[in-house]
Structure formats: C-alpha cells, structure tokens
Amino acid sequence: SFWARAAPARFPDARCLIQPSAPPCAVCSTALSLPPDRNPNYRCNTSLLIDCCHDNGTHKYILVDVGKTFREQVLRWFLHHKVPSIDSIILTHEHADAVLGLDDVWVALPSSQRNDSDQVPIFLTQFTLDSVAARFPNLVKQNLQEGGDFTRPAQLNWMIIEGDVDKPFVASELEFSPLPVMHGEDYVCLGFLFGRKARVAYLSDVSRILPRTEHAISMSAAGQLDLLVLETNRLHGAGDARSCHLTLTQSLDAVKRICPKKAMLIGMNHEFEHHRENEMLAEWSHREGIPVQLAHDGLRIFIDL
C-alpha cells in the first residue's frame, strides 16, 4: 500500500506576483517557471490521500482534508496517479484550507453513488460539522423535492468522532486514532495515527503538541514511529504563544523528541525554497541520525500499512 500527500500550503502567493517586492520573491517567482509536476515550490493546500491496498487486492482511497484548492489537486494529481474516486473523507478541523473544497468533492465520489447505501463517510468532530453545516447546508441537510434527483448534492454520511487518542474510528477498513494538538492556544485541531504494520502519524496544523498526544505518538509501533508527517510553516523564528503554526526549529525539536524512523515536513510558507532547504535538512539528518525532508505536491511514499 502507499499514501500520497497532495500538498503543503498554497503557493505561489498571488501577492508576491501582482505586488512584487524589490527584489521579487524568489520562491513565488520560480513557482510559475515549470509545470507543477517538476516544480516542488508550487504548493496547493495541505492534504493527504491514503491508497490502502487490502489483502484481497482491492484499493480504498481515504482523503484527509478538502481545502480550497481541491479541484486543482484532483486535476493535477488524481489524474497523474490514476486515482478513480474517494471512499472515505477525514477532516482535521474547520478552517478554510481544510474544508472549502467540499463544494467540489462530488467530482471525486464514486460514479455509482445513487442512494443512501452508497454514501461516502466523512469523519469529523461535532464542532467541525457545525461550521461546515453553516457554510454548506446543501451538503449536510438534504431537502429534496419529488423528482429532484438531478439536482441532488453529493451524498456524504457525516460521522461524528471525538478528539481523543483513546477513541479510534475506522475509515475504509483502516483504524485511525485522533491526535489532538493546539493550533493556536485557544483552538484544537486533530492529527491522526494510523497503520497496522507500519505506524504513521500525520499532524498538518499545529503550534504545540500536547504531552498526552506526543506520548501516544512516541509509544506507537513498539516505541518508534515508522513515519512522522509534521507541519513546519515558517523558516525563521522560534514561535511564540500567539502563533498558530510551528517554525522549522520547533518542528525539528519535535522530531528529535519523538524520534521516528523517518519524518516528512509539510505546510511550508514561501520562505522555503524546496531544494535549498532539503540540502540543509540532509545535513541535519546526517548529524541527528533521523532522515527528514520537505514533502512536495504529488509526492508518493510506499509503506506497508
């Protein structure tokens, strides 16, 4: 089985192109110089697609987060990797970069979906559902009139989960444990721990990892996580109590504490030039003994889940 992450943040930043600085932003300027499949500095909203191949050979596709750039991600990466449809959806939180693509999600649902028994489950907290319902009432509440099948919106089965590491849920036959983290000091976002054989932790939006969550991650897989996917939003600085995201220094400190077999960093802003920062991370990895690198749009990692 393999999983493919679809993106960090959204770049190039349009502000850097329509109101260029002097000198121009190097990362955003070069992000348009090559097609996205050959340019890791072109980044859509952070998202994860898990392709879980079961013992009978069937594939189940589980999507984590459906941000504003979802349609673009489908056109670029679902086609490229021959992903036919989505079987389950999981939402980390209700911010725009995680949910605003729900209005387009119908394009990637199974074409055979015609009745309630074919509904695609979407897992989220009650807080996130309340926010989504206010934005997309047509997706959450079905108000069909007789004979109105042709205007029927995407059929999603809204499944409430709790933000508790001890209360796992199952999506498309794969178990996930919620990993609550702080996304700013007054907001809780969820990451997820999953995998039967290899154990993977995914933390996309985080400013501080709660001690209980960090302990659960560190103790997974007999004491060493196989893969940690962790946000690093800012290249410089140490972060502060008002920050909603980790800086690179904070992310690498967390990697050292958790000590996974391998780590991938996601969610980078435009301070990060992919090749330059990966060269720096290669030196850090050699020094610390933990392989770490920046992820990029369309990246595929094969792992025995």
N, C-alpha and C positions, 0 to 999 in steps of 0.2 A: 504494500500500500504506500501511497505518498500523500503529502499535503503540499499545497501551493499557496503561498501568500500573494495576495493581489496588489498590495500597495502600502507605502507609508503615507505621509500627508499629501497635500495637493501642490504640485509644482510642475512647471514654473509658476511663480507668483505673478499674477497679472499686473500687480502694482509696479513690479520691477521692470516690466516691459513697456507699459503705457506712460509711466512717470519715471524714466530711467535716472539713476543716480550718476554721479561723475566720480570715479569711473563706473560703468554699468556693473550690476550684479553678475559676477562670473558664472555662478551656477545656473541662474534662471536664463541667462543669455544662451548658454550652451545647451540647455534642456530642449531647445527647439531645433538644434542643429542636426540631429539624427532621428530616425524613427524610434519610437519608444522601446521596441524590442532590442535595440542596440544602444540605448541610452539610459543607464540606471539613474540619471539625475531627473528623469521625467517620472513624477510620482503622483498617483491618484490617492484617494482616501484609503486609510488603513483597513485591510480586510484579510480574512483567511478563508481558504477553501480546502476542505479536507476530502480527499478521494479515498474512501475506505473500501478496500477490496476484501470481501469476505471469503470464507473457506470454500464456498460453492462457486466462486468466480464472479459473483455479482458485485457491481460497484454502487456505492451510495455516496452522494455528494452533499456535504454539510457546509453551509456558508455561515461564517461568523461576521456579522455586521454588514449593513447595506447602506453605505454612505451616499453622498451627493453625486459621486462620480460612478455609481454602479453601472449605468448603461454603457458608459465608455469602457469600463472594465470588462463587461460582457463582450463587447465588440472586439476588444483587443485580445483578451486572454482566454475567454471561454472558447472562442473560435480557434485560437492558436493551440490550445491544449485539448481541443475536441471534447469539451465538457457539454453533455447533451441537455442537462437540466439539474435543478436543485431538489434534493429530497427532504432536507431539514434546514431550518434557519435558527441561529442563536444570536441574540443581541447583548452586547456588553453594557450598554447604557443608552440614554435617550437623546444624546447630543446630535446635532445635525450631521456630523461626519460619520455617524453610525446608523442613522435611520432614514434620512431624507430620500434615499433611493428606493424606499418601499413602494413608492408610486409607480416605479418601473419594474418591480420584481416579477410581475406576471410574465414578462418575456422569457424568463428562465425557469418557469414552472413546467412540470410535465404536460405535454400537449393532450394527454388522455384525461386530464382533470375535468370532470363534468359534474360530479356530485359530491356530497359531503364526505363520503367514504374515501375520496381521493384527496382530501385536504392535506396540504403540506404543513407539518407542525412548525410553529415558530416559538422558541423558548425565550422568556423574558421575565423580569420582575414586574410586580403589580405597579410600581412607580413608573417604570418604562412604558407599560401598557397604557396607563392613564395619559401619559404625554403623547403617545402615538395615536390614541383614540381622538384626542383633541385636534391633531394635525390631519389625520386621515380617517375620518369617521366612516367613509365608504369602504375601507378595508376591514374595519373592526366590526361594524354593525351592518348587517345585510338587510336592506329594505327593498326587496324585490317585488315588483308587481307581476301579476299573472302574464305569462308570455314574455317576460323580460330577460330571458337567458342571454341574449346577445349583448346586453349591457352589464352583465354580471361581473363584478370586480374579481380580482384574484382571490381564490379561496385559500385562506390561511387558518389553521387551527391554533388559536392563541393559548399557549401552555404556560401557566404561571410557575416560576421557580423561585427559590429563596436564595439569598446571598449568603449561604452558609456552606463552608467547606465540608461539613458532615452531612449535607443533604444533596447527594448527587442526583442526576437525572439521566435518562437515556434518549439519545437522538440517533435515529437510523442505526440502531443496534450497538452504538458506541456510548460508553458511560462517560459523563463529564462531571467533575466536581467544581462548583463555583469557587472562585478565589477573590473575595472582596479586597479591594485596595482603595486608597484615598486618591481622588482625582481633584486636588484642591482640598483644603482642610475641612470643608463642610459638605462634601459630595463623595458618595461611594460609587465606584464603578466595579464591574466584575471582570476578572480574567477567568481562565478555565484550565483545569488539569485533566488530561485525558491520555488514553493509550493502555492496552492490555499488556503487551510485552515491553515495548519501549514507552517511556513516560515523557509527555510533553507538557510544559506549562506555557500559556500564552497570556501576556499582560500588555495590552495595547495602549491604555490610557491610565497613567499612574504618576502621582507625585510622591507617594510614600507607601511602602509595602507594610501592611500591618504585621506585627510579630507572629500572630497565630497563622496568618497566611504564609509568611516566609518559612515558618516551621513545617507546615504541611508540604510545601514545595521541596524543601531540603530533605525531608524524610521519605519522599516518594522514590520508588524504584530502589528499594533496599539501601537508601541513604545517598544515592547520587542520581539526580535527574538526568535523563538522556539528552533533552533539548530544552533550553530556555529561550523563549521569544519575548523580548523585552523592549519597551519604548525607550528611545533616547531622543528628546525633542530639540534640545539646544546644545550647540557645540561648546560654548563657553559658559563660565559661571558655575557657581556651586548650588544654586537654587535657594529658595527661602520659603517662609511659611505661606506666602501668598501665591506661590507657583502651583500650577495645575499639572505640570509635566516634569519628568526627570531630565537633568542635564547629562551629558556624556560622563562626567566624573561620577555622578550619583549612580548611573546605570552600571558602570564598571565596578563600582564599590559593591553594588548588589550582586553582580556576577561573582565576584570573589567570595562573598558571604555564602551564597547558595551553592557555588562550585559545581555547576553542571558539567556534563561531558562536552557540551558544545553550546554556544549561545549565538543567537541572531538578533541584531538590533533593528528596530523599526520606528516609524513615525518621525523621521528626521526633518528639521526645517531647512531653509535654503542656505544656512551656514555650512552645511555638509556637502562637500564635493566627494562623490562616491569613491573614486579611485584613490584620491589623496588620503581620505580618512581610513580607507581599508588598508593602505600601506602602514599607517600609524597603528592600526589595530593588529596587524600582523606582528609588529614588534612587541606590542603589549602581550599578545597571546604567547609568543615565544618566551617572554620574561615571566609570565604568570602561570604558564602551563595549562591554560584554558583557551581553546580555539574560539575566537569571537570575530564576527564580521558584520558589516551592514548588509541588510537584505535589500532587494530591489523588486520593482513591479514584475510580476510574471515568474518570479523565482519558484523553482520546484525543488523540494527536498524529499528524497526517498527514505522512508523509515518504516521499520517493521512494527506496526501498531498492534 
